[in-house]
Structures are given as structure tokens and as C-alpha cells.
């Protein structure tokens, strides 16, 4: 039986052994509450402070600007809802049509509260339309949120340019950088943002641990109430083990970023060449835009993505049809729809995402299995031989 091949790292990644090792003491020897004043609590507090300083060095922030959360979704929600609620009256929020659902659903909640929400279009490459966004900014705006790397396409968004336009309009700027940290520079100063979200499980850290960077002076009200943890911005006893793991995982990702990005990007490119060489009726969504190296989003004519995913799973290949947070959705992805892709190309979309442990042999096998599965499904449905 062939080994299973995991090509869904954009959904999540396994925890690295070094990260597990760094977390273990905080489940047992130092399993104390960092808010306690006794010696045991102070040891946990020291670990928390150390992790905060390590994270701030990685992204060019200051320790007091780091808020630990339970993940990227909470960080996105706290950034948007916390910033808007901190400002008086009904506010306008501008974002983009291709955001993660953690942002889009937070925007829905703000809309329900009476706030004005406007979404900038993207072009057919999967990149935010800057002219349209700037047009939206002509109406007074409180907060602008634009992701750094799209989680379905891998397209890199012009965050620094968006931030410059937003700040000129007097807006607070947030970016969801969850998909970027393992492969692109994440420097809050260079990006020019006030708020930035990260999630450990996207770069081989533990699930359930995230960060929201909050530039000093940025208005923000908490969404969780209780204690005064995280400088009174996020109540609840901190997950010291997860936070320690976050810091180590982020440091390792930053240290290895250039080498990992080059190797993973080469595998992704070889995969796409291989698919095109073996089968017709395929398009690579977002390929004409700058892309993070780990994501390949493919559309296959005359193929149903649900059938294709099931076939690949049976053959030992784990991929997805898009965002893991939208699994089970019947409608085509909102990201693919935003590209203006014609309907015949939206039904057979799969996202293949590579990682630090992906090998060339695994990539080659994935090409063979995927091409064969597409051809077989087309044959079953009587599709013309040109696309087999």
C-alpha cells in the first residue's frame, strides 16, 4: 500500500518536534497560572514574557503590542470588531471580496450592528483592485482590512500599498497574515499596519494559539470579559504551553523561510508543469499574480471537485477544495467567484498545498494520481477525449 501524502498544509500543519519539546514543561513542571503572585506563577509569567519578546522580535513589534489569542479567527474578530467598537458612532469598514471567512463573518456581524461595510473587488488574477479600494476610501472610513496571502489561491496582496492609502484616509489598518508567516517577510513596520493576525498551526506550531499585533495607541476594546490578562485586551488564563510553542515555531519559520520558500516553490511549479503535461482542460487560478510558494489552486473542466477529492483520498492523497473552514460548502468558493471565473471552471476546483516535509517523489506521485483521477472521472461521465 502506498504511503499517504499530505498536500493540505494551507489548512494546517503538524507540530514540529522542536516545538513539542519546548511546550512539554508547561504541561507539567511549570503548569501554573501566570497571573498568580507566588513563585510557581512567576515562573509561568517569565515563560509568557519570554515568548512575547521572541514573537515581537520576529515581526518587528514591541512586546506590549503582542496579544495572545486562541487562534487566527479570534485575532481577526478582535481586530475588526474590537477596533470598530472602540470608535464612536456608526463606522464604515472597508475590506476585500476574497478575505477568509473569519474576516467576512466578522464584517457580517458589524453590518448587523448598523455599520457600513464595503468590499473592494479583485482582478482576474486574484489581486485586490487598488483603484476600487481607493474609491471606497473616499467615503470616511474607520478600519481597512486586507489579507496578506489569500488562503485559497496563494496570491500575495499589496498590503503595504493598501495600508498607505488607508492611513492617508485616516483609517486603522488590519491584515490577516495567517498564510504568510512561513514563506514571506512579516514586518509590521514595512507593511505599515496597525493590526496583524497570525496562527501558529499554519507554521508547524500548535492549534488553538494565535497572535494579534496591536500597534501602540490603536483603539481596541476587548471581546472577552473577565480578568485583565493581555493588557486588559483579552481576558482568560493564558495557554502558556501553546504560547511557548508559538514563539519557537515562529522563530524556526523565520529562520528557515528563504530556504523553505525556494524548495517548496520549486515543488509547486514542478507539480503544475506535470499536471499540464499530462492532461488538458486545466487552469491554474491566480498564476499570473505574485504567489506564496506553497499553494496551487487548479480548476478542471468537466470534473466535480467533491468526486475528485474522494477519489484522491482513496488513493492516499490529501488535498482540499479550498478553505478548510468552508468544507462541506455546496456553492463555489467566494474567492473563485470573485475572480470572475466562468461557471464551467468553478465546479472542479482543488487546492493543493505543499510544505517543509513534502518530497519530490511525493509531488511526482501526486501528479500521476491526480491526472489519472481526472481522466477517469471524465471517462465515466463521457467527456470528449480531448480533455482526458
C-alpha positions as CSV (number, residue, x, y, z in Angstrom):
1,X,0.0,0.0,0.0
2,X,1.3,3.4,-0.9
3,X,2.1,6.0,1.8
4,X,-0.4,8.7,2.4
5,X,0.7,12.0,1.0
6,X,-0.5,15.2,2.8
7,X,-0.8,18.1,0.5
8,X,-3.1,20.3,2.6
9,X,-0.7,22.4,4.6
10,X,-2.7,25.6,3.9
11,X,-5.4,24.1,6.1
12,X,-3.0,23.1,8.9
13,X,0.5,21.7,9.6
14,X,1.8,19.1,12.0
15,X,3.6,20.4,15.1
16,X,7.4,20.2,14.8
17,X,9.3,18.0,17.3
18,X,11.3,21.1,18.5
19,X,8.0,22.9,19.2
20,X,6.6,19.9,21.1
21,X,9.8,19.7,23.2
22,X,9.5,23.4,24.0
23,X,5.9,23.0,25.1
24,X,6.2,20.0,27.4
25,X,7.4,21.7,30.6
26,X,4.3,23.9,30.6
27,X,2.0,20.9,30.8
28,X,3.7,19.6,34.0
29,X,6.7,21.2,35.7
30,X,5.6,24.8,35.0
31,X,1.8,24.1,34.7
32,X,0.9,27.2,36.7
33,X,-1.2,30.3,36.3
34,X,0.9,33.3,35.1
35,X,-1.4,35.7,36.9
36,X,-0.6,34.1,40.3
37,X,1.9,36.0,42.5
38,X,3.6,33.0,44.1
39,X,6.9,31.6,42.9
40,X,5.2,29.0,40.6
41,X,3.0,31.6,39.0
42,X,6.1,33.9,38.5
43,X,7.8,31.0,36.6
44,X,4.9,30.8,34.3
45,X,4.8,34.5,33.9
46,X,8.5,34.5,33.0
47,X,7.8,32.0,30.2
48,X,4.9,34.1,28.9
49,X,7.0,37.2,28.9
50,X,9.9,35.5,27.1
51,X,7.6,34.2,24.4
52,X,6.1,37.6,23.9
53,X,9.5,39.2,23.4
54,X,10.5,36.4,21.0
55,X,7.4,37.0,18.9
56,X,7.9,40.8,18.9
57,X,11.4,40.4,17.6
58,X,10.2,38.2,14.8
59,X,7.7,40.7,13.4
60,X,9.4,44.0,14.3
61,X,7.0,44.9,17.1
62,X,7.3,45.6,20.8
63,X,6.3,43.1,23.5
64,X,3.4,45.1,24.8
65,X,1.9,45.2,21.3
66,X,1.5,41.4,21.2
67,X,-1.9,39.9,22.3
68,X,-2.1,36.1,22.5
69,X,-5.4,34.6,21.3
70,X,-6.9,31.2,20.7
71,X,-6.1,31.4,17.0
72,X,-6.2,33.4,13.8
73,X,-10.0,33.6,13.7
74,X,-10.2,35.1,17.2
75,X,-7.4,37.5,16.2
76,X,-9.3,38.6,13.1
77,X,-12.5,39.1,15.1
78,X,-10.8,41.0,17.9
79,X,-9.0,43.3,15.3
80,X,-12.1,44.2,13.4
81,X,-14.9,44.2,16.0
82,X,-12.6,45.5,18.7
83,X,-11.4,48.4,16.7
84,X,-14.8,49.4,15.3
85,X,-16.5,49.2,18.7
86,X,-13.7,51.4,20.2
87,X,-14.7,54.3,17.9
88,X,-17.8,56.4,18.5
89,X,-20.9,56.1,16.3
90,X,-21.7,54.1,13.2
91,X,-18.5,53.5,11.2
92,X,-17.5,52.4,7.7
93,X,-15.3,49.3,7.3
94,X,-13.6,48.5,4.0
95,X,-12.2,45.1,3.2
96,X,-11.8,42.9,0.1
97,X,-14.0,40.3,-1.6
98,X,-11.5,37.5,-1.1
99,X,-10.9,37.6,2.6
100,X,-11.0,34.5,4.9
101,X,-14.4,33.8,6.4
102,X,-13.1,34.8,9.8
103,X,-12.9,38.4,8.4
104,X,-16.1,38.2,6.3
105,X,-18.3,36.8,9.0
106,X,-16.9,39.4,11.5
107,X,-17.9,42.0,8.9
108,X,-21.4,40.5,8.7
109,X,-21.7,41.0,12.5
110,X,-20.6,44.6,12.2
111,X,-23.1,45.1,9.4
112,X,-25.9,43.7,11.6
113,X,-24.9,46.3,14.2
114,X,-25.5,49.0,11.7
115,X,-22.1,49.7,10.4
116,X,-21.4,50.3,6.7
117,X,-19.3,47.5,5.2
118,X,-17.8,47.8,1.7
119,X,-15.7,45.2,-0.2
120,X,-13.1,46.0,-2.8
121,X,-13.1,43.9,-5.9
122,X,-10.2,41.8,-7.0
123,X,-9.0,41.4,-10.6
124,X,-9.0,38.2,-12.6
125,X,-5.5,37.4,-11.2
126,X,-6.8,37.3,-7.6
127,X,-5.3,40.6,-6.5
128,X,-7.2,43.4,-4.8
129,X,-8.2,46.2,-7.2
130,X,-6.4,49.1,-5.7
131,X,-8.3,51.7,-7.7
132,X,-11.6,50.3,-6.5
133,X,-10.4,50.2,-2.9
134,X,-9.2,53.8,-3.1
135,X,-12.6,54.8,-4.5
136,X,-14.2,53.2,-1.4
137,X,-11.9,55.2,0.8
138,X,-13.2,58.5,-0.5
139,X,-16.1,57.9,2.0
140,X,-14.8,58.4,5.5
141,X,-13.7,55.1,6.8
142,X,-12.7,53.8,10.3
143,X,-11.0,50.4,9.5
144,X,-9.5,48.8,6.4
145,X,-8.7,45.0,6.5
146,X,-6.8,43.3,3.7
147,X,-5.2,39.9,3.9
148,X,-1.5,39.4,3.1
149,X,-1.8,36.0,1.3
150,X,-5.0,34.6,0.0
151,X,-5.6,31.2,1.7
152,X,-7.2,29.6,-1.4
153,X,-5.1,31.0,-4.3
154,X,-1.9,31.9,-2.5
155,X,-1.9,35.3,-4.2
156,X,0.1,38.0,-2.4
157,X,-1.9,41.1,-1.8
158,X,-0.3,44.6,-1.9
159,X,-0.7,45.2,1.8
160,X,1.9,48.0,2.1
161,X,0.2,50.0,-0.7
162,X,-3.3,49.4,0.7
163,X,-2.0,50.4,4.2
164,X,-0.5,53.6,2.8
165,X,-3.8,54.6,1.1
166,X,-5.8,53.6,4.2
167,X,-3.7,55.6,6.6
168,X,-3.8,58.6,4.3
169,X,-7.6,58.4,4.6
170,X,-7.3,58.3,8.4
171,X,-8.2,54.6,8.8
172,X,-6.9,51.9,11.1
173,X,-5.3,49.1,9.0
174,X,-5.5,45.3,9.7
175,X,-4.0,42.4,7.8
176,X,-4.7,38.7,8.2
177,X,-1.2,37.4,7.7
178,X,-2.0,33.8,8.7
179,X,-0.9,32.2,5.4
180,X,2.2,34.4,5.0
181,X,4.4,33.8,8.1
182,X,6.1,30.6,6.9
183,X,7.0,32.0,3.5
184,X,7.1,35.8,3.3
185,X,8.6,38.6,5.4
186,X,6.2,39.7,8.2
187,X,7.4,43.0,9.5
188,X,4.7,45.3,10.8
189,X,6.7,48.4,10.1
190,X,7.4,47.6,6.5
191,X,3.8,46.6,6.0
192,X,2.5,49.8,7.6
193,X,-0.3,48.1,9.5
194,X,-1.8,48.8,12.9
195,X,-3.2,45.3,13.5
196,X,-1.9,41.9,12.2
197,X,-3.2,38.4,12.8
198,X,-1.2,35.2,13.0
199,X,-2.0,31.5,13.8
200,X,0.6,29.0,15.0
201,X,-0.8,25.9,13.3
202,X,-0.1,27.4,9.8
203,X,3.7,27.3,10.5
204,X,4.1,24.0,12.4
205,X,3.0,25.2,15.8
206,X,0.1,24.1,18.0
207,X,-3.5,24.6,17.1
208,X,-5.6,27.0,19.3
209,X,-2.9,29.6,19.6
210,X,-2.8,32.9,17.8
211,X,-1.5,36.4,18.0
212,X,-2.9,39.8,17.3
213,X,-0.4,42.6,16.9
214,X,-1.8,45.9,18.1
215,X,0.2,49.0,17.3
216,X,0.6,51.1,20.4
217,X,-2.1,53.8,20.5
218,X,-4.6,51.8,18.3
219,X,-8.0,51.9,19.8
220,X,-9.3,48.4,20.7
221,X,-12.0,47.2,23.1
222,X,-12.0,43.5,24.3
223,X,-14.4,40.9,23.1
224,X,-13.9,38.6,26.1
225,X,-14.5,39.9,29.6
226,X,-13.1,38.6,32.9
227,X,-9.6,39.2,34.1
228,X,-7.1,41.8,33.0
229,X,-4.8,39.4,31.0
230,X,-3.0,40.6,27.8
231,X,-3.0,44.2,29.0
232,X,-6.8,44.0,29.5
233,X,-7.3,43.3,25.8
234,X,-8.1,39.6,26.0
235,X,-9.4,38.0,29.3
236,X,-8.7,34.4,30.2
237,X,-5.8,32.5,31.7
238,X,-3.1,32.3,29.0
239,X,-2.3,29.0,27.3
240,X,1.4,29.1,28.3
241,X,2.3,25.8,26.6
242,X,0.7,26.8,23.4
243,X,2.3,30.3,23.6
244,X,5.7,28.9,24.2
245,X,5.2,26.6,21.2
246,X,4.0,29.6,19.1
247,X,7.2,31.5,19.8
248,X,9.5,28.6,18.9
249,X,7.5,27.7,15.7
250,X,7.6,31.3,14.5
251,X,11.3,31.7,15.1
252,X,12.1,28.5,13.2
253,X,9.8,29.5,10.4
254,X,11.5,32.9,10.1
255,X,15.0,31.4,10.3
256,X,14.3,28.9,7.6
257,X,11.9,31.0,5.4
258,X,14.1,31.7,2.5
259,X,15.4,28.2,2.0
260,X,12.0,26.6,2.6
261,X,10.2,29.0,0.3
262,X,12.6,28.2,-2.6
263,X,12.3,24.5,-2.2
264,X,8.6,24.4,-1.7
265,X,8.1,26.8,-4.6
266,X,10.1,24.6,-6.9
267,X,7.9,21.6,-6.0
268,X,4.8,23.6,-6.6
269,X,6.0,24.7,-10.0
270,X,7.1,21.2,-11.0
271,X,3.7,19.9,-9.9
272,X,1.8,22.4,-12.1
273,X,4.0,21.7,-15.1
274,X,3.5,18.0,-14.6
275,X,-0.3,18.3,-14.4
276,X,-0.4,20.4,-17.6
277,X,1.8,18.0,-19.4
278,X,-0.4,15.0,-18.7
279,X,-3.9,16.4,-19.0
280,X,-5.9,19.1,-20.8
281,X,-8.8,21.2,-19.6
282,X,-6.9,22.6,-16.6
283,X,-6.3,26.1,-15.3
284,X,-4.1,27.4,-12.5
285,X,-6.1,30.1,-10.7
286,X,-4.1,33.1,-9.7
287,X,-0.9,32.0,-11.6
288,X,-0.4,35.5,-13.2
289,X,-0.2,37.2,-9.8
290,X,2.6,37.1,-7.2
291,X,2.0,34.0,-5.2
292,X,3.2,32.5,-1.9
293,X,5.1,29.3,-2.9
294,X,3.1,26.7,-1.1
295,X,-0.4,26.9,-2.8
296,X,-1.6,25.7,-6.1
297,X,-5.3,26.2,-7.0
298,X,-6.5,24.2,-10.0
299,X,-9.7,24.2,-12.0
300,X,-10.6,21.1,-14.1
301,X,-13.2,21.3,-16.8
302,X,-15.9,18.6,-16.7
303,X,-14.9,17.4,-13.2
304,X,-16.8,17.7,-9.9
305,X,-14.4,18.6,-7.1
306,X,-16.2,16.5,-4.5
307,X,-15.9,13.4,-6.6
308,X,-12.2,14.2,-7.3
309,X,-11.4,14.8,-3.6
310,X,-13.0,11.5,-2.7
311,X,-11.0,9.7,-5.5
312,X,-7.7,11.2,-4.4
313,X,-8.4,10.4,-0.7
314,X,-8.9,6.7,-1.7
315,X,-5.6,6.9,-3.5
316,X,-3.8,8.3,-0.4
317,X,-3.6,11.9,-1.5
318,X,-5.0,14.6,0.9
319,X,-5.9,17.9,-0.7
320,X,-8.9,20.2,-0.4
321,X,-11.4,22.1,-2.5
322,X,-10.5,25.5,-0.8
323,X,-10.5,26.8,2.7
324,X,-10.8,24.1,5.3
325,X,-13.1,26.5,7.2
326,X,-15.6,26.2,4.4
327,X,-15.5,22.5,4.0
328,X,-18.9,21.0,3.1
329,X,-20.0,24.1,1.3
330,X,-22.0,23.3,-1.8
331,X,-21.7,26.7,-3.5
332,X,-18.5,27.6,-5.4
333,X,-15.8,29.3,-3.4
334,X,-16.4,33.1,-2.9
335,X,-12.8,33.6,-3.9
336,X,-13.1,31.7,-7.2
337,X,-16.4,33.6,-7.8
338,X,-14.6,36.9,-7.2
339,X,-12.1,36.2,-10.0
340,X,-15.0,36.2,-12.5
341,X,-14.2,32.6,-13.5
342,X,-16.8,31.2,-15.9
343,X,-19.2,28.7,-14.4
344,X,-17.8,25.7,-16.2
345,X,-14.5,26.2,-14.5
346,X,-15.8,26.7,-10.9
347,X,-17.2,23.2,-10.4
348,X,-13.9,21.3,-10.4
349,X,-11.6,23.3,-8.2
350,X,-9.0,21.8,-5.9
351,X,-6.3,23.4,-3.7
352,X,-3.0,21.6,-3.4
353,X,-0.6,22.9,-0.8
354,X,2.9,21.9,-0.1
355,X,5.1,22.0,3.0
356,X,8.5,21.6,4.5
357,X,8.3,17.8,4.6
358,X,6.9,17.4,1.0
359,X,9.3,15.5,-1.2
360,X,9.9,15.4,-4.9
361,X,8.8,11.8,-5.0
362,X,5.5,12.7,-3.3
363,X,5.0,15.5,-5.7
364,X,5.5,13.3,-8.7
365,X,3.1,10.7,-7.4
366,X,0.5,13.3,-6.7
367,X,0.8,14.4,-10.4
368,X,0.3,10.9,-11.6
369,X,-2.7,10.1,-9.3
370,X,-4.4,13.5,-9.9
371,X,-4.1,13.3,-13.7
372,X,-5.3,9.7,-13.7
373,X,-8.3,10.5,-11.5
374,X,-9.3,13.5,-13.6
375,X,-9.1,11.4,-16.8
376,X,-11.1,8.5,-15.2
377,X,-13.8,10.8,-13.9
378,X,-14.2,12.4,-17.3
379,X,-14.4,9.0,-18.9
380,X,-17.1,7.9,-16.5
381,X,-19.1,11.0,-17.5
382,X,-18.5,10.6,-21.2
383,X,-16.4,13.7,-21.6
384,X,-14.7,14.2,-25.0
385,X,-11.3,12.6,-25.3
386,X,-9.5,15.9,-25.8
387,X,-9.9,16.5,-22.1
388,X,-9.0,13.0,-20.8
